[in-house]
């Protein structure tokens, strides 16, 4: 996370190593939740994935990562930032903003 925040992407500032590491952290947390029932929202990791996907030129993945970071923000009980992020999130068919009860 420190290297990502510093935009030190690795060899020649390639963001793909950061994408791999951040996605791996989320995958391990998801597996732990399924096996142990221990949930971690990983807010900082999910927020960083948005900027890394943007840096890598993957707007669709950045969009999905933004949605996941909004959900993590809600799970972390950061409701004011979550409401603002939801209000700014573009409406689409895949993500039901209204079901979350804010961002209207």
MOPAC internal coordinates of N, CA, C and O (Angstrom, degrees):
PM7 1SCF
backbone

  N    0.0000 0     0.00 0     0.00 0    0    0    0
  C    1.4444 1     0.00 0     0.00 0    1    0    0
  C    1.5260 1   110.98 1     0.00 0    2    1    0
  O    1.2310 1   120.69 1   142.46 1    3    2    1
  N    1.3159 1   116.28 1   -37.54 1    3    2    1
  C    1.4615 1   119.83 1  -179.72 1    5    3    2
  C    1.5266 1   110.26 1   -61.87 1    6    5    3
  O    1.2310 1   120.21 1   133.34 1    7    6    5
  N    1.3209 1   117.20 1   -46.66 1    7    6    5
  C    1.4655 1   120.32 1  -179.92 1    9    7    6
  C    1.5270 1   111.41 1   -64.42 1   10    9    7
  O    1.2310 1   120.54 1   142.99 1   11   10    9
  N    1.3208 1   116.57 1   -37.01 1   11   10    9
  C    1.4667 1   119.80 1   178.21 1   13   11   10
  C    1.5172 1   110.40 1   -64.90 1   14   13   11
  O    1.2310 1   120.33 1   135.07 1   15   14   13
  N    1.3251 1   116.97 1   -44.93 1   15   14   13
  C    1.4589 1   120.57 1   179.01 1   17   15   14
  C    1.5262 1   111.44 1   -61.70 1   18   17   15
  O    1.2310 1   120.49 1   148.19 1   19   18   17
  N    1.3276 1   116.68 1   -31.81 1   19   18   17
  C    1.4640 1   121.07 1   178.66 1   21   19   18
  C    1.5271 1   111.81 1   -85.23 1   22   21   19
  O    1.2310 1   120.63 1   179.94 1   23   22   21
  N    1.3317 1   116.40 1    -0.06 1   23   22   21
  C    1.4694 1   123.14 1  -177.25 1   25   23   22
  C    1.5303 1   111.34 1    59.48 1   26   25   23
  O    1.2310 1   121.37 1  -147.52 1   27   26   25
  N    1.3358 1   114.98 1    32.48 1   27   26   25
  C    1.4701 1   121.01 1   174.37 1   29   27   26
  C    1.5180 1   106.29 1   -95.30 1   30   29   27
  O    1.2310 1   121.04 1   -90.14 1   31   30   29
  N    1.2932 1   115.62 1    89.86 1   31   30   29
  C    1.4588 1   122.13 1  -170.27 1   33   31   30
  C    1.5177 1   113.30 1   -81.11 1   34   33   31
  O    1.2310 1   118.96 1   171.00 1   35   34   33
  N    1.2790 1   119.59 1    -9.00 1   35   34   33
  C    1.4589 1   120.74 1  -175.91 1   37   35   34
  C    1.5202 1   109.46 1   116.50 1   38   37   35
  O    1.2310 1   120.48 1    27.04 1   39   38   37
  N    1.3167 1   116.68 1  -152.96 1   39   38   37
  C    1.4619 1   121.25 1   179.93 1   41   39   38
  C    1.5242 1   110.90 1   -54.94 1   42   41   39
  O    1.2310 1   120.70 1   -56.05 1   43   42   41
  N    1.3003 1   116.28 1   123.95 1   43   42   41
  C    1.4603 1   123.38 1   177.56 1   45   43   42
  C    1.5357 1   112.13 1    53.51 1   46   45   43
  O    1.2310 1   120.45 1  -148.74 1   47   46   45
  N    1.3156 1   116.74 1    31.26 1   47   46   45
  C    1.4656 1   123.34 1   177.45 1   49   47   46
  C    1.5243 1   112.06 1    55.90 1   50   49   47
  O    1.2310 1   120.54 1  -137.27 1   51   50   49
  N    1.3197 1   116.56 1    42.73 1   51   50   49
  C    1.4490 1   123.89 1   177.77 1   53   51   50
  C    1.5342 1   108.22 1   -83.50 1   54   53   51
  O    1.2310 1   119.39 1   -58.07 1   55   54   53
  N    1.3366 1   118.77 1   121.93 1   55   54   53
  C    1.4632 1   120.75 1  -175.44 1   57   55   54
  C    1.5258 1   114.64 1   -77.46 1   58   57   55
  O    1.2310 1   119.18 1   174.81 1   59   58   57
  N    1.3331 1   119.17 1    -5.19 1   59   58   57
  C    1.4558 1   119.95 1  -172.95 1   61   59   58
  C    1.5273 1   113.43 1   -68.04 1   62   61   59
  O    1.2310 1   119.52 1   149.04 1   63   62   61
  N    1.3132 1   118.52 1   -30.96 1   63   62   61
  C    1.4576 1   120.22 1   174.75 1   65   63   62
  C    1.5210 1   111.06 1   -64.50 1   66   65   63
  O    1.2310 1   120.71 1   139.01 1   67   66   65
  N    1.3265 1   116.24 1   -40.99 1   67   66   65
  C    1.4717 1   120.53 1   178.27 1   69   67   66
  C    1.5218 1   110.40 1   -65.82 1   70   69   67
  O    1.2310 1   120.37 1   139.74 1   71   70   69
  N    1.3339 1   116.91 1   -40.26 1   71   70   69
  C    1.4701 1   120.12 1   178.04 1   73   71   70
  C    1.5260 1   109.45 1   -59.48 1   74   73   71
  O    1.2310 1   120.49 1   132.84 1   75   74   73
  N    1.3153 1   116.67 1   -47.16 1   75   74   73
  C    1.4583 1   120.68 1  -179.34 1   77   75   74
  C    1.5265 1   111.16 1   -59.35 1   78   77   75
  O    1.2310 1   120.28 1   130.66 1   79   78   77
  N    1.3259 1   117.07 1   -49.34 1   79   78   77
  C    1.4671 1   120.91 1  -176.52 1   81   79   78
  C    1.5289 1   111.74 1   -64.00 1   82   81   79
  O    1.2310 1   120.19 1   136.92 1   83   82   81
  N    1.3337 1   117.23 1   -43.08 1   83   82   81
  C    1.4648 1   120.30 1  -179.64 1   85   83   82
  C    1.5281 1   111.19 1   -67.32 1   86   85   83
  O    1.2310 1   120.60 1   138.01 1   87   86   85
  N    1.3252 1   116.46 1   -41.99 1   87   86   85
  C    1.4683 1   119.69 1   178.05 1   89   87   86
  C    1.5260 1   111.10 1   -65.46 1   90   89   87
  O    1.2310 1   120.45 1   143.07 1   91   90   89
  N    1.3192 1   116.75 1   -36.93 1   91   90   89
  C    1.4598 1   120.38 1   177.93 1   93   91   90
  C    1.5323 1   110.56 1   -63.34 1   94   93   91
  O    1.2310 1   120.06 1   138.99 1   95   94   93
  N    1.3117 1   117.49 1   -41.01 1   95   94   93
  C    1.4685 1   120.56 1   178.39 1   97   95   94
  C    1.5250 1   110.78 1   -61.16 1   98   97   95
  O    1.2310 1   120.36 1   138.29 1   99   98   97
  N    1.3259 1   116.92 1   -41.71 1   99   98   97
  C    1.4641 1   120.56 1   179.01 1  101   99   98
  C    1.5301 1   110.34 1   -67.63 1  102  101   99
  O    1.2310 1   120.27 1   138.21 1  103  102  101
  N    1.3203 1   117.09 1   -41.79 1  103  102  101
  C    1.4670 1   120.93 1  -179.94 1  105  103  102
  C    1.5331 1   110.97 1   -62.02 1  106  105  103
  O    1.2310 1   120.43 1   135.18 1  107  106  105
  N    1.3179 1   116.78 1   -44.82 1  107  106  105
  C    1.4691 1   120.32 1   179.89 1  109  107  106
  C    1.5323 1   110.21 1   -63.41 1  110  109  107
  O    1.2310 1   120.36 1   138.67 1  111  110  109
  N    1.3198 1   116.93 1   -41.33 1  111  110  109
  C    1.4709 1   120.25 1   178.38 1  113  111  110
  C    1.5281 1   110.71 1   -64.23 1  114  113  111
  O    1.2310 1   120.06 1   140.37 1  115  114  113
  N    1.3292 1   117.50 1   -39.63 1  115  114  113
  C    1.4709 1   120.89 1   177.99 1  117  115  114
  C    1.5291 1   110.93 1   -64.39 1  118  117  115
  O    1.2310 1   120.49 1   137.71 1  119  118  117
  N    1.3326 1   116.67 1   -42.29 1  119  118  117
  C    1.4616 1   120.22 1   178.39 1  121  119  118
  C    1.5280 1   111.08 1   -65.07 1  122  121  119
  O    1.2310 1   120.91 1   140.86 1  123  122  121
  N    1.3110 1   115.87 1   -39.14 1  123  122  121
  C    1.4694 1   119.49 1   178.89 1  125  123  122
  C    1.5349 1   110.22 1   -64.43 1  126  125  123
  O    1.2310 1   120.72 1   140.96 1  127  126  125
  N    1.3236 1   116.23 1   -39.04 1  127  126  125
  C    1.4627 1   119.51 1   178.19 1  129  127  126
  C    1.5281 1   110.57 1   -62.74 1  130  129  127
  O    1.2310 1   120.52 1   136.81 1  131  130  129
  N    1.3307 1   116.61 1   -43.19 1  131  130  129
  C    1.4642 1   120.56 1  -179.92 1  133  131  130
  C    1.5253 1   111.78 1   -65.54 1  134  133  131
  O    1.2310 1   119.82 1   140.61 1  135  134  133
  N    1.3193 1   117.96 1   -39.39 1  135  134  133
  C    1.4657 1   121.79 1  -176.15 1  137  135  134
  C    1.5189 1   112.77 1   -83.07 1  138  137  135
  O    1.2310 1   120.34 1   137.44 1  139  138  137
  N    1.3342 1   116.96 1   -42.56 1  139  138  137
  C    1.4576 1   120.94 1  -170.42 1  141  139  138
  C    1.5217 1   114.05 1  -111.47 1  142  141  139
  O    1.2310 1   120.22 1   168.11 1  143  142  141
  N    1.3259 1   117.18 1   -11.89 1  143  142  141
  C    1.4562 1   119.71 1  -176.71 1  145  143  142
  C    1.5227 1   112.50 1    75.07 1  146  145  143
  O    1.2310 1   120.29 1  -166.53 1  147  146  145
  N    1.3317 1   117.05 1    13.47 1  147  146  145
  C    1.4678 1   121.71 1   179.38 1  149  147  146
  C    1.5140 1   108.97 1   -95.20 1  150  149  147
  O    1.2310 1   120.50 1   -65.75 1  151  150  149
  N    1.3240 1   116.65 1   114.25 1  151  150  149
  C    1.4613 1   121.33 1  -175.48 1  153  151  150
  C    1.5210 1   111.05 1  -101.98 1  154  153  151
  O    1.2310 1   120.94 1   -46.53 1  155  154  153
  N    1.3228 1   115.82 1   133.47 1  155  154  153
  C    1.4592 1   122.43 1   175.38 1  157  155  154
  C    1.5247 1   107.39 1  -126.64 1  158  157  155
  O    1.2310 1   119.11 1   -59.61 1  159  158  157
  N    1.3243 1   119.31 1   120.39 1  159  158  157
  C    1.4678 1   119.39 1   179.74 1  161  159  158
  C    1.5234 1   113.84 1   -69.18 1  162  161  159
  O    1.2310 1   119.59 1   154.21 1  163  162  161
  N    1.3455 1   118.39 1   -25.79 1  163  162  161
  C    1.4655 1   123.44 1   179.29 1  165  163  162
  C    1.5271 1   112.03 1    51.58 1  166  165  163
  O    1.2310 1   121.08 1  -131.10 1  167  166  165
  N    1.3067 1   115.55 1    48.90 1  167  166  165
  C    1.4644 1   121.10 1  -176.06 1  169  167  166
  C    1.5232 1   112.63 1   -54.39 1  170  169  167
  O    1.2310 1   119.75 1   129.40 1  171  170  169
  N    1.3142 1   118.08 1   -50.60 1  171  170  169
  C    1.4686 1   120.62 1  -177.04 1  173  171  170
  C    1.5234 1   111.44 1   -62.68 1  174  173  171
  O    1.2310 1   120.18 1   139.47 1  175  174  173
  N    1.3189 1   117.26 1   -40.53 1  175  174  173
  C    1.4690 1   121.21 1   179.48 1  177  175  174
  C    1.5196 1   109.95 1   -63.76 1  178  177  175
  O    1.2310 1   120.57 1   134.05 1  179  178  177
  N    1.3244 1   116.52 1   -45.95 1  179  178  177
  C    1.4650 1   120.36 1  -177.78 1  181  179  178
  C    1.5228 1   111.65 1   -68.02 1  182  181  179
  O    1.2310 1   120.07 1   146.39 1  183  182  181
  N    1.3226 1   117.48 1   -33.61 1  183  182  181
  C    1.4658 1   119.85 1   175.59 1  185  183  182
  C    1.5275 1   111.01 1   -68.02 1  186  185  183
  O    1.2310 1   120.41 1   139.62 1  187  186  185
  N    1.3278 1   116.83 1   -40.38 1  187  186  185
  C    1.4623 1   120.15 1   178.95 1  189  187  186
  C    1.5216 1   112.31 1   -64.46 1  190  189  187
  O    1.2310 1   120.51 1   145.88 1  191  190  189
  N    1.3428 1   116.63 1   -34.12 1  191  190  189
  C    1.4692 1   118.77 1   179.61 1  193  191  190
  C    1.5293 1   111.38 1   -59.64 1  194  193  191
  O    1.2310 1   120.14 1   146.46 1  195  194  193
  N    1.3186 1   117.33 1   -33.54 1  195  194  193
  C    1.4705 1   120.49 1   179.23 1  197  195  194
  C    1.5241 1   109.69 1   -60.22 1  198  197  195
  O    1.2310 1   120.35 1   128.14 1  199  198  197
  N    1.3264 1   116.93 1   -51.86 1  199  198  197
  C    1.4679 1   119.77 1  -177.24 1  201  199  198
  C    1.5182 1   112.19 1   -67.67 1  202  201  199
  O    1.2310 1   119.76 1   146.38 1  203  202  201
  N    1.3315 1   118.07 1   -33.62 1  203  202  201
  C    1.4600 1   120.49 1   179.71 1  205  203  202
  C    1.5279 1   110.25 1   -69.41 1  206  205  203
  O    1.2310 1   120.16 1   136.88 1  207  206  205
  N    1.3223 1   117.30 1   -43.12 1  207  206  205
  C    1.4673 1   119.53 1   176.71 1  209  207  206
  C    1.5325 1   111.02 1   -62.79 1  210  209  207
  O    1.2310 1   120.50 1   141.66 1  211  210  209
  N    1.3238 1   116.65 1   -38.34 1  211  210  209
  C    1.4686 1   119.48 1   177.07 1  213  211  210
  C    1.5238 1   109.81 1   -63.36 1  214  213  211
  O    1.2310 1   120.24 1   135.60 1  215  214  213
  N    1.3258 1   117.14 1   -44.40 1  215  214  213
  C    1.4649 1   121.48 1   180.00 1  217  215  214
  C    1.5262 1   111.51 1   -63.20 1  218  217  215
  O    1.2310 1   120.61 1   149.15 1  219  218  217
  N    1.3331 1   116.44 1   -30.85 1  219  218  217
  C    1.4654 1   120.99 1  -179.00 1  221  219  218
  C    1.5294 1   111.80 1   -84.48 1  222  221  219
  O    1.2310 1   120.20 1   174.93 1  223  222  221
  N    1.3284 1   117.22 1    -5.07 1  223  222  221
  C    1.4647 1   120.21 1   179.58 1  225  223  222
  C    1.5167 1   113.65 1    77.68 1  226  225  223
  O    1.2310 1   120.51 1  -143.45 1  227  226  225
  N    1.3377 1   116.64 1    36.55 1  227  226  225
  C    1.4676 1   122.19 1   178.45 1  229  227  226
  C    1.5293 1   109.75 1  -118.44 1  230  229  227
  O    1.2310 1   119.64 1  -102.49 1  231  230  229
  N    1.3360 1   118.29 1    77.51 1  231  230  229
  C    1.4705 1   119.51 1  -175.66 1  233  231  230
  C    1.5270 1   114.32 1   -62.69 1  234  233  231
  O    1.2310 1   119.66 1   145.85 1  235  234  233
  N    1.3335 1   118.26 1   -34.15 1  235  234  233
  C    1.4666 1   119.99 1  -179.94 1  237  235  234
  C    1.5270 1   110.67 1   -66.33 1  238  237  235
  O    1.2310 1   120.80 1   137.16 1  239  238  237
  N    1.3211 1   116.07 1   -42.84 1  239  238  237
  C    1.4627 1   120.18 1   178.96 1  241  239  238
  C    1.5245 1   110.39 1   -69.86 1  242  241  239
  O    1.2310 1   120.25 1   145.11 1  243  242  241
  N    1.3246 1   117.12 1   -34.89 1  243  242  241
  C    1.4663 1   120.56 1   176.57 1  245  243  242
  C    1.5241 1   110.26 1   -64.02 1  246  245  243
  O    1.2310 1   120.62 1   140.70 1  247  246  245
  N    1.3348 1   116.42 1   -39.30 1  247  246  245
  C    1.4656 1   121.86 1   178.48 1  249  247  246
  C    1.5270 1   110.37 1   -61.95 1  250  249  247
  O    1.2310 1   120.26 1   132.48 1  251  250  249
  N    1.3381 1   117.11 1   -47.52 1  251  250  249
  C    1.4681 1   120.93 1   178.59 1  253  251  250
  C    1.5228 1   110.79 1   -65.88 1  254  253  251
  O    1.2310 1   120.12 1   140.54 1  255  254  253
  N    1.3209 1   117.37 1   -39.46 1  255  254  253
  C    1.4629 1   120.77 1   178.03 1  257  255  254
  C    1.5324 1   110.63 1   -64.15 1  258  257  255
  O    1.2310 1   120.58 1   144.12 1  259  258  257
  N    1.3265 1   116.49 1   -35.88 1  259  258  257
  C    1.4677 1   120.02 1   176.68 1  261  259  258
  C    1.5209 1   110.38 1   -63.05 1  262  261  259
  O    1.2310 1   120.21 1   136.51 1  263  262  261
  N    1.3353 1   117.20 1   -43.49 1  263  262  261
  C    1.4645 1   120.48 1   177.49 1  265  263  262
  C    1.5352 1   110.06 1   -59.79 1  266  265  263
  O    1.2310 1   120.49 1   134.82 1  267  266  265
  N    1.3403 1   116.66 1   -45.18 1  267  266  265
  C    1.4571 1   120.37 1   179.56 1  269  267  266
  C    1.5283 1   111.38 1   -63.71 1  270  269  267
  O    1.2310 1   120.34 1   145.33 1  271  270  269
  N    1.3243 1   116.96 1   -34.67 1  271  270  269
  C    1.4725 1   119.06 1   178.62 1  273  271  270
  C    1.5267 1   110.97 1   -71.87 1  274  273  271
  O    1.2310 1   120.12 1   147.45 1  275  274  273
  N    1.3287 1   117.37 1   -32.55 1  275  274  273
  C    1.4710 1   120.52 1   175.65 1  277  275  274
  C    1.5268 1   109.70 1   -64.42 1  278  277  275
  O    1.2310 1   120.40 1   134.80 1  279  278  277
  N    1.3255 1   116.84 1   -45.20 1  279  278  277
  C    1.4696 1   120.11 1   177.67 1  281  279  278
  C    1.5248 1   111.21 1   -61.35 1  282  281  279
  O    1.2310 1   120.39 1   140.13 1  283  282  281
  N    1.3213 1   116.86 1   -39.87 1  283  282  281
  C    1.4718 1   120.69 1   177.89 1  285  283  282
  C    1.5215 1   110.73 1   -66.56 1  286  285  283
  O    1.2310 1   120.46 1   145.08 1  287  286  285
  N    1.3281 1   116.73 1   -34.92 1  287  286  285
  C    1.4658 1   120.62 1   177.30 1  289  287  286
  C    1.5214 1   110.06 1   -63.90 1  290  289  287
  O    1.2310 1   120.33 1   137.43 1  291  290  289
  N    1.3286 1   116.98 1   -42.57 1  291  290  289
  C    1.4706 1   121.22 1   176.73 1  293  291  290
  C    1.5225 1   109.62 1   -63.66 1  294  293  291
  O    1.2310 1   120.41 1   133.73 1  295  294  293
  N    1.3365 1   116.83 1   -46.27 1  295  294  293
  C    1.4668 1   120.78 1  -179.98 1  297  295  294
  C    1.5223 1   112.22 1   -61.35 1  298  297  295
  O    1.2310 1   120.41 1   151.72 1  299  298  297
  N    1.3282 1   116.82 1   -28.28 1  299  298  297
  C    1.4625 1   121.61 1   178.84 1  301  299  298
  C    1.5223 1   112.06 1   -85.72 1  302  301  299
  O    1.2310 1   120.90 1  -175.89 1  303  302  301
  N    1.3357 1   115.89 1     4.11 1  303  302  301
  C    1.4563 1   123.58 1   179.46 1  305  303  302
  C    1.5188 1   113.06 1    61.91 1  306  305  303
  O    1.2310 1   121.21 1  -148.35 1  307  306  305
  N    1.3213 1   115.29 1    31.65 1  307  306  305
  C    1.4621 1   122.61 1   173.77 1  309  307  306
  C    1.5294 1   106.00 1   -95.64 1  310  309  307
  O    1.2310 1   120.42 1  -108.43 1  311  310  309
  N    1.3274 1   116.81 1    71.57 1  311  310  309
  C    1.4651 1   120.25 1  -166.86 1  313  311  310
  C    1.5264 1   114.43 1   -72.98 1  314  313  311
  O    1.2310 1   119.67 1   143.48 1  315  314  313
  N    1.3156 1   118.23 1   -36.52 1  315  314  313
  C    1.4661 1   118.90 1   178.49 1  317  315  314
  C    1.5254 1   111.87 1   -64.89 1  318  317  315
  O    1.2310 1   119.42 1   130.94 1  319  318  317
  N    1.3533 1   118.70 1   -49.06 1  319  318  317
  C    1.4716 1   117.80 1   175.96 1  321  319  318
  C    1.5299 1   112.68 1   -62.48 1  322  321  319
  O    1.2310 1   120.29 1   145.58 1  323  322  321
  N    1.3308 1   117.04 1   -34.42 1  323  322  321
  C    1.4681 1   119.89 1   178.93 1  325  323  322
  C    1.5174 1   110.73 1   -65.16 1  326  325  323
  O    1.2310 1   120.56 1   136.92 1  327  326  325
  N    1.3217 1   116.54 1   -43.08 1  327  326  325
  C    1.4609 1   119.77 1  -179.93 1  329  327  326
  C    1.5254 1   111.27 1   -63.62 1  330  329  327
  O    1.2310 1   120.25 1   139.41 1  331  330  329
  N    1.3296 1   117.13 1   -40.59 1  331  330  329
  C    1.4631 1   120.09 1   177.89 1  333  331  330
  C    1.5272 1   110.76 1   -65.65 1  334  333  331
  O    1.2310 1   120.42 1   136.12 1  335  334  333
  N    1.3268 1   116.81 1   -43.88 1  335  334  333
  C    1.4653 1   120.52 1   179.55 1  337  335  334
  C    1.5224 1   110.86 1   -63.24 1  338  337  335
  O    1.2310 1   120.24 1   140.11 1  339  338  337
  N    1.3261 1   117.15 1   -39.89 1  339  338  337
  C    1.4681 1   120.13 1   177.51 1  341  339  338
  C    1.5204 1   111.59 1   -64.86 1  342  341  339
  O    1.2310 1   120.51 1   139.87 1  343  342  341
  N    1.3322 1   116.63 1   -40.13 1  343  342  341
  C    1.4573 1   120.05 1   179.16 1  345  343  342
  C    1.5288 1   110.79 1   -62.24 1  346  345  343
  O    1.2310 1   120.33 1   145.02 1  347  346  345
  N    1.3309 1   116.97 1   -34.98 1  347  346  345
  C    1.4671 1   121.86 1  -179.31 1  349  347  346
  C    1.5254 1   112.94 1   -84.00 1  350  349  347
  O    1.2310 1   120.12 1   163.94 1  351  350  349
  N    1.3349 1   117.38 1   -16.06 1  351  350  349
  C    1.4629 1   121.18 1  -176.82 1  353  351  350
  C    1.5262 1   109.62 1   -72.39 1  354  353  351
  O    1.2310 1   119.78 1   -52.11 1  355  354  353
  N    1.3347 1   118.02 1   127.89 1  355  354  353
  C    1.4619 1   119.82 1  -178.67 1  357  355  354
  C    1.5276 1   111.64 1   -65.51 1  358  357  355
  O    1.2310 1   120.88 1   -41.77 1  359  358  357
  N    1.3113 1   115.91 1   138.23 1  359  358  357
  C    1.4561 1   120.94 1   179.45 1  361  359  358
  C    1.5214 1   108.99 1   -71.23 1  362  361  359
  O    1.2310 1   120.82 1   -45.71 1  363  362  361
  N    1.3336 1   116.04 1   134.29 1  363  362  361
  C    1.4495 1   120.81 1   176.49 1  365  363  362
  C    1.5234 1   108.89 1  -148.89 1  366  365  363
  O    1.2310 1   120.69 1    -7.65 1  367  366  365
  N    1.3166 1   116.28 1   172.35 1  367  366  365
  C    1.4633 1   121.61 1  -175.64 1  369  367  366
  C    1.5218 1   113.21 1   -74.17 1  370  369  367
  O    1.2310 1   119.78 1   158.17 1  371  370  369
  N    1.3223 1   118.03 1   -21.83 1  371  370  369
  C    1.4654 1   121.22 1  -174.45 1  373  371  370
  C    1.5268 1   114.11 1   -87.14 1  374  373  371
  O    1.2310 1   120.05 1   160.86 1  375  374  373
  N    1.3132 1   117.50 1   -19.14 1  375  374  373
  C    1.4603 1   120.66 1  -174.09 1  377  375  374
  C    1.5278 1   109.45 1  -126.56 1  378  377  375
  O    1.2310 1   120.64 1   -62.58 1  379  378  377
  N    1.3186 1   116.39 1   117.42 1  379  378  377
  C    1.4636 1   122.02 1  -175.50 1  381  379  378
  C    1.5278 1   110.26 1   -92.73 1  382  381  379
  O    1.2310 1   121.33 1   -91.06 1  383  382  381
  N    1.3274 1   115.07 1    88.94 1  383  382  381
  C    1.4699 1   120.42 1   179.49 1  385  383  382
  C    1.5228 1   111.29 1   -61.91 1  386  385  383
  O    1.2310 1   120.56 1   140.15 1  387  386  385
  N    1.3321 1   116.53 1   -39.85 1  387  386  385
  C    1.4580 1   120.67 1  -175.44 1  389  387  386
  C    1.5328 1   112.15 1   -64.06 1  390  389  387
  O    1.2310 1   120.12 1   148.77 1  391  390  389
  N    1.3245 1   117.37 1   -31.23 1  391  390  389
  C    1.4650 1   120.78 1  -179.73 1  393  391  390
  C    1.5348 1   111.42 1   -65.59 1  394  393  391
  O    1.2310 1   120.72 1   157.71 1  395  394  393
  N    1.3254 1   116.23 1   -22.29 1  395  394  393
  C    1.4670 1   119.60 1   179.68 1  397  395  394
  C    1.5266 1   112.52 1   -81.32 1  398  397  395
  O    1.2310 1   120.68 1   166.50 1  399  398  397
  N    1.3214 1   116.30 1   -13.50 1  399  398  397
  C    1.4558 1   120.30 1   174.06 1  401  399  398
  C    1.5108 1   115.49 1    80.22 1  402  401  399
  O    1.2310 1   119.87 1  -168.16 1  403  402  401
  N    1.3161 1   117.86 1    11.84 1  403  402  401
  C    1.4551 1   120.39 1   175.02 1  405  403  402
  C    1.5056 1   108.61 1  -148.10 1  406  405  403
  O    1.2310 1   119.83 1    -5.90 1  407  406  405
  N    1.3173 1   117.93 1   174.10 1  407  406  405
  C    1.4442 1   121.97 1  -179.27 1  409  407  406
  C    1.5070 1   113.93 1    80.35 1  410  409  407
  O    1.2310 1   120.92 1  -159.81 1  411  410  409
  N    1.3350 1   115.85 1    20.19 1  411  410  409
  C    1.4693 1   119.57 1  -179.69 1  413  411  410
  C    1.5007 1   111.27 1   -90.74 1  414  413  411
  O    1.2310 1   120.10 1   180.00 1  415  414  413

